[in-house]
């Protein structure tokens, strides 16, 4: 046991709200950097197409490849943090992400940028699940919603601020600065993390589930590849019946089925799928998928609409998206406090209702729509997501056994990455097919806006379904532990220097 053990939690086993602020800062810096970089690329796509003289299909893989790399390593986060220590794995991930950022800034071709983005994704993939598990274990009883609301700010603020930051850099510098800016932030995150993050005693873990480790990335990658192939082939006679699409979907589907059977047959699986026996947990996961599609679908569609159709610059597009960032940051702590008082059901249902209304308003966009009628629904979208996202995440973790929190965050983060990729590829497919349809049946100046409107309408309907589904959530029964038991659990957690 290290010297840091002298700073163990007080009797009763819990750290105070004041004591966890310093480690929360380290966690937020790391998460903010990784998530910001993930969405900053949305605005950069048109510029990358021009600089590299590449197609949208190829350049889009800078986003998809990053997401797939994250999905490949996220399942390992729980096992690695148990085996080597959450603090050590978290800091290693930040270092690897920072190195990947440096390589991305040096990329000379689209193919090189895609490869280096994959390195970034491999480094950043484990940051979010470990950060979520860290925060949940540090949170004082009865304050979990409020604390998770604090950690949730970068989860929503960073995706919305990404277009602003990258837009400014693209218009007034070059896209390389999207990655260069990560270098000092990464160094700061590591230094602060070394000094403030809790040291959590390593657990005795079984041997790594190699079959699970191989099958999970294969399943997720091939499924997204299949959907992405359908997107790139749409309008060229291929679509969902193309060889690439069918190959990806079939291999991915079979791998996923085998993965499920393998994991369920193991006593100590890589990802604990038995938590799905809890109806509360399962409903929460389904709702989380709906929210991921709505959030990342909008973040993918709106920048393309504003730049490629309305003609705004990258920086102007980022500023137009700014109300979404501000609203999400404002409503995130409100959602956390409401969760502590009322539970997830009404808070999540209210948030998703706002999201649905925002999507319906966006579905009415036309060539004559003013900026105000674009920014208002974007602000509503940010408010709805801020209100509901972290209450739902906290509900999911409370619905799982206490000793499986690190494995549950790996499971939920893996699913989120896959659903984000599906949202981007699936909505791109839908949008392309709608444009092609209206060009044939009803050509005119509003063809593209009508196609975008139909796509946003789908997101609105999905939001309504999610809001109704949220009413089925039930407040999980809190695990009551004695003071002695809680002290035993908390004792291995020390504040490091």
N, C-alpha and C positions, 0 to 999 in steps of 0.2 A: 504494500500500500504506500502511495507516494506521500510527500510532505503536504500535498494539497488536502489530505484527509483532515487536517486541522480545521478546515473550513467546511466541515460537514453541516448538514441542515440542523436546525434546532430540534429539540425534543418534540416528538409528534411526527417527524419525518417530512415536513413540508418546508420548502423555501418560501419566503415572503415575496409579495409582488415586487417590492423594491429590489430584492436580491436577484431576481431573474431578469431585470432590465438589461444588464450588461451582456449576458449571453444572448438575449433576444436581439440586441443590436448586431452582433456577429452573424446570427442566423439570417436576419433580414437583409444585411448587406450581400451575403452570398446568394440568397434566393433572388433578390432584386436583379443582380447582375445576370444570372443565368436566364431568368424568365424574360427580362428586357431584351436580351439578345435573340431570344426565340421568336419574338414578334416584330422586332425591328426590321427583319428581312422582308416583311410584307410590302412595305413602301419602297424598298430598294429593288424589287423585281424588275420594273420597267427600265431602270438605269443599268442594271446588270445585263439585261437583254441587249441593250445598245452597246455597252462597253465590250462585251464578249462576242457580239454578233451571234447570239444564240437564240433559240426558240424559247417560248414560255414553258414548253414541256420539259426542256432540259433544265432551265434555271429554277423551275419550281422544285426541283430535287434538292436545292440548297435548304429548303424548308422541310420537305418530306424526309430526306436523308438524316437531317438533324433529329427529327421526331422519332424515326425508326431506331437510330442509335441509342437514344434515351430509353426507348421501350425495351431494347435488348439488355440494358444493364440494370434497369430499375428492379426487375425481379430478384437480382442479387443483393440489393441494398440491405434487406433485413438480415440475411445470413451473414454478410460481410460485417455489418455493424455489431452483430452478436459475437462474431468470431474475433474481430480485430479491434473492436471499440468504435462506437459511433463517432466520437470526436476525431479519431485518426482517419476514418474513412471519409468523413465530411470534408476535412481539410485537404486530403489527397484529391478528392473530386474537384475542389476549387482550384487546386494547382494545375491539374490536368486540363480543366476548362480554360484556364488562363493561357497555358501553352498552346492549346488549340486556337485560341483567339489570335495569338501572335502569328501562327501559321496562316490563318485565314487572311490576315492583313497583307501577307506576302504572295497570295495566290495570283497567278498570271493568266489562268484559264478558268472557264466554268467548271471543268472537270476537277481541277485542283481545288477550287473553292468547295465543291461538293465533298471531296475527300476530307478536307480539313474541317468542314462542318461536322462530319461524322465523328472526328476526333473530339471536337467540342461537345457533341452530344454524349459521347461515351463518358466524358468527364462530368458534365453537368447533370446527367440522368439521375444520379443518386442523391443530389443535393436536396430536392424537395421532399422525398419520402423520409430521409433521415431528419431533416429539419422539422417536419410535422411530428414525428415520433418524439424527438427531443422536447419540443414545445409542450406536447400533451403530457409528458411525464413530469415536466417542471411545473405545470400549472397547479396552483392551489385548488383544493376542492371547492366547488361552487363558483369558481372564477374561470373555468375552462373556456367558456364561450367568449368572455372578454379577452383572455390571453390569446386564444386562437384567432380572434378578430384582429388582433395586432399583427400576428404573423401572416394573416391573410391579406394585409394591405399590399405587400409586394406582389402577391399572386394575381391581383386584379389591377393594381396601379401600374405595374411594369408592362403588361400587355398593351395597355392603353397609351402609356407614355412612349413606348417603343417607336411608333410611327412619328411622333413629334421629334424625338432625338435623331432618328435616322433621317427624317426628312430634312432637318436643318443641316446635317452633315453632308447629305447628298447634294443639296442645292448650293451650299456655301463652301464645301470642301470636296471630299470624295467619299465613296462608300467604304473605303479602307478604314476610316475613322470609327465606323460602327464597331470594329474589332479592336482598334488601337486603344480606345477608351477603356476597354476591359482590363488592360494591363495594370494600371495603378489601382483600380478598384479591387482586382483580384489580390494584389499584394496587401492592401489594407485589410481585406476580409481574412486573409490568413493570419496576419499579425494580431488582429483583434480576437480571432478565434482561438489562437494559441494562449492568449492571456485570460480569456473569460469563459470559454465553453466548459461545461461540466465534464469531468472525467467519469465515465460510467464503466463499472466493472464488467469485464468480458464474461460471456456465458459459455458454458460447455455446450457445444453444438455438434450435431452429427456430421458425418462426411457430406460434402457438397453433392446435391442431387444433380449429377451430370446430365441425365436424360432430360430432366426438367429444364436445365440450363440451355440445352441444345434445342429442345422442342418449342419453348416459349418464343424466343426470337424468330425462329423459322416460321411459326404460325403467324405471328403478328406482322412480320415483314412481308410475307407472301400475300397475305390478305390485303394489306395496303397497296402492295405492288399491283395486284389485280385490279383494285378500284382505280388506282392512278392510271393504269393502262387504258381502262375504259374511258377515262377523262381525256387522255391524249388522243385516243382514236376516234372520239365522237366527231362527227362531221366528215370523217374520212372513210366511211364505209365499214369501220371495224366495230367500235363501241363495245358493248358487253358481250358480243359473240366473237371477239377477236381471240386469236390463239394466246396472246400474252395475258389477256384478262382471264380467260378460262383456266389457264395454267396456274396463275397466281391464286385464284379463288379456290381451285380444287386442292392444290398442295397445301395452301394455308388452312383450309377447312379440315382436311384430314389430319394435319399436324396438330391443330387445336383440339380435335376430338381425342387423339392419342395422348396428348399432354394432359387433358382432364382426367383420363383413366389412370395414367401413370401417377399423377399427383394424389389422387384419391386412394390409391393402393399403398402409398407410403406412410409410414408412421410419422416421419419427420420430413414433410415435403418442402420443396423450395418455396412454393406459394401455398398458403393454407386455404384451400378452397372449401373446407368444411364449414367455414363461417357463413356460407350461403344458406346453411340450414336455418339461420335466423331470418325470419321474415322482415324484421325491422332493418337488418343489414342489407338484405337484397333489395328492398324498396329504395333504400338510400343510395345504393350503387346505381340502380337504374335512373334515378333522378340526377345523379351526378353525370351520367352519360348525356342526358338531355341537356344539361347546362353546358357541358363542354362543346356540344354541337352548336348550340346557340351562340356561345361566346366566340369561339374560334371561327365559326362560320361567318359571323358578322365582321370580325377583324380581317378576314380574308376577302370578303366581298366588297365592303365599303371602300377601302383604298383603291381597289381596281376600278370601281365605278367612278370615283372622284378624279382619278388621274387619266384613265384611258377613255372615259366617256365624257366627263365634264371638263377635262383639260386643266385641272389644277396641278400645281407643282407638288413635289414630294413634301416640302416644308409646309405649304398651304394645307395639304391633306392632313399632315400631323396636327396642325392647329385646329382644324375642323373636328378632329377626333379628340381634342383635349377635354371637352366637357364630359366625355365618357370616363376619362381618367379621374377627373376631379370628383365626379359623382360617386364613383366606386370607392375612392379613398374616404369620402365623407360618410358613406353609409356602411362601410365595413365594420367599424367599431360599434355602430348602432345595432347592427345585426347581431354581433356577439353578445351585447348586453341584453338584448331582447331574448336571445336563446337561453341565457342563464335564468331568466325570469319565467319564460313561457314554454320553452322547449322549441323543437324545430318545426313542428307541423304548420302553425299559422305564419311563422316568419318566412319559411321557404315558399309556402303557397303564395303569400303576398308578393315576394320578390319575383317569382316566376310569372305571376300575373302581369306585373309591370313590364317584364321582358317581352311577354307575348304582345302586349299593347304597343310597345316600341317597334316590334317587328311588323305589325300590321300597318303602322304609320309609314315605315320605310317601304312597304310594298306599294304605296301610292305615289312614289317618286316619279317625276316626269321631267322632260327637258326644261320646263318652266318653273320647277320647284326652286324656291330660294334657299339660301344657306340656313336660315333659321329653322326651317322645317326639316332640315337634315340633322342639325345639331341638337334639337330638342329630343327626338327619339334616341339619339346616341347617348344623351345624358340620362334618359330614362333607362336605357339598357344598362349603363354603369350603375345606376342606383339599384336596379333590380338584382343585378349580380352581386353587388356589395352587400345587399341585405340578406341574401340567401346562401351564398357559396360557403362561407366558413361555418355557419350554423349547421349546414348539411354535412360538411366534413367532420365536425365535432360529433354530430349525432352518429355517424358511421363508426367512428372510433369507440364511442361509448357503447355501441351495440355489439362490439367484439369483445372476447375475453381479454382481460387486462394484460396477460402475459404474451399476447400475440400482437400488441400494438405495432411493433416494428415491422412485422410481417404483413399486417393489414395495410399499412401505409405503402408498402411495396406493391401490394395487389391493387390498391386504388390508384396509385400513380401510374402503374402500367396500363390500366384500363383507360385512364385519362389521356395518355399519350396516343394510344391506338385510336380512341374516339376523335381526338383532334385531327389526326391524319385522315381518318374516314370523313370527317366533316369537310375538310379542304378538298379532298379528291372527289367526294360524292357531290358536293355542291358545285364544283367546277364542271362535273359531268352534266348535272341537271341544267346549269346555266347555259352551257354550250348547246345542249339539245333543244332548249327553249328558243334560243336565238335562231337556230337552224329552222325550227318549226315556224316561227313567226315570219322569218324572211321568205318562206315559201307561201304561207297562207295570207299574211297581212303586212306586206312590206310598207315601210314608212319611217318617218323620223323618230318615232317613239318605240321602234322595235326592241332595241336593247333595253330601254327602261321597262318595257312590258315583261321582258324575260327576267330582268332583275326583280321586278315586282312579284312575279310568280315564285321565285326562289325565296324571297323574304317571307312570302305568305306561308310557305312550308315551315319556316322557322317559327312563325307566329302560332300556327296550329300545334306544333311540337311544344311550345311554351304553355299553351292551354292544357294540353294533355299532362304536362309535368305538374302544373299547378293543382289540377284535380287529383293527381297521384299523390301529391305531397300531403293531402288531407288524410291519407291512410297511415302516415307515420305515427308511431307511438313513442312516448318518452321512455328511453331505456331505463331499466332498473339499475341503479347505481350499486356497484360492488362495495359492500361495507367491510372495511378491514379494521382490525383492532390497532391500537396505538403501537403495540409491540410489532405486529406484522408489518405495519407501514414503515416503522423505523428500520426494520430489516431490509425492506425494499429500497428505502431511500439512502441507507448508509453507504452503498457503493458509489453514490453520486456526490462528487466533491467539486468545489469550485477551483479550477486550475489557475495557475499564474501564467 
